[in-house]
Amino acid sequence: MSAKRSAKRTPPSEPAVPDSKKVKVSHPSHRAEPGLVLTLGQGDVGQLGLGEDVMERKKPALVALPERIVQAEAGGMHTVCLGESGTIYSFGCNDEGALGRDTTAEGSETTPGKVELPARAVQVSAGDSHTAALTEDGRVFLWGSFRDNNGVIGLLEPMKRSAVPVQVQLDAPVIKVASGNDHLVMLTADGELYTSGCGEQGQLGRVPELFANRGGRKGLGRLLVPQCVVLKAKGSRGSVRFQDVFCGAYFTFAVSREGHVYGFGLSNYHQLGTEGTEPCFAPQNLTSFKNSTKSWVGFSGGQHHTICLDSEGTAHSLGRAEYGRLGLGAGAEEKSVPTPIPTLPAVSSVACGASVGYAVAKDGRVFAWGMGTNFQLGTGEEDDAWSPVEMAGKQLENRLVLSVSSGGQHTVLLVKDRGQS
């Protein structure tokens, strides 16, 4: 015991000072503008939210929800919606518990149902078989399961999935969550990144290749217990701090507070913008995104491609080109650097599905390109689109698109009526 004691102690009779101010987290990615949810594509496991009888929609269809929605996210085969009240609704495949609610009643997974959380949610993210929610006080709740190439690996504990929300134990308040297919990234108020889930392709950014297969001799706990991605800052004793984070299916992008873009995970088609095609098991400072005239404000990744957005409203693509997923026109080839998509107007946000890409224009239109097989493009046809096509349909008439999200075989739009405040 130290011989040096504190000179001043609080008398036993003095009451402890109550925590009068609870943390309320905020981040530019938290959406507040409410709208209506439209879905299209394949719905054979209820991911369209249109009931048991609707197996596919070639054009966007309106989903009946109890309130207006501020965020709508497509997982692999499920959909998660965040209401303006902070309530979460889910629908789709619940085999691994990704809906976070009871679906024993016949057909209950095919229409929106409420997820019970102990606090108001401000953001959601969805992967192949898991869902995450961020509450207004900076806590993260997680449900479902992570998988690797050999099957289920668990959620927070090895081989244990959860059909209801469980809290992720972190010391610092979280301000953003992002999901890949089978990994979760959490950005704290201090600018730190915590990751958990599958690390086979390097997407956790903190697990060396030696331990990437189920944690190696250290076991699955090394992957499933969230730990910090530590990256030493050049010329400084401290670590790099981050302001934003985004996920592709098997890779992660993070933007430092200085505006540098880092990436880790799968880059077998240069989807991280790396020169080589080896997976990155530690964060790489991506030189292909260095440009003094603009900053990068949005990233979304499919299986093998990335769509990104700069501060001037220009959408770019890189990675694999098959099926037109880069949106660069017929005959386009693989790109290892961000390449402007020439036919798009000024863009406010971008999104990727497995083999498709989307851009929401600043004027409220939405454009789609890539593989047409699952009717995710809204063209009504199964043909691939090598260049962006404006999405149309009865439910889009006189409406502005606020955001788009895409899963394995379905796409979700958040829209509002023109003139709606």
Buried (B, 14 or more C-beta within 10 A) or exposed (E): EEEEEEEEEEEEEEEEEEEEEEEEBEBEBBBEBBBBBBBBBBBBBBBBBBBEEBEBBBBBBBBEBEEBBBBBBBBBBBBBBBBBEBBBBBBBBBBBBBBBBEBEEEEBBBBBBEBEBEBBBBBBBBBBBBBBBBBBBBBBBBBBBBBBEEEBBBBBEBEBBBBBBBBBEBEBBBBBBBBBBBBBBBBBBEBBBBBBBBBBBBBBBBBEBEBBBBBBEEEBEBBBBBBBBEBEEEEEEEBBBBBBBBBBBBBBBBBBEEBBBBBBBBBBBBBBBBEEBEBBBBBBBBEBBEEEEEEBBBBBBBBBBBBBBBEEBBBBBBBBBBBBBBBBBEEBEBBBEBBEBEEBBEBBBBBBBBBBBBBBBEEBBBBBBBBBBBBBBBBBEEEBBBBBBEBBBEBBEEBBBBBBBBBBBBBBBBBBEEEEE
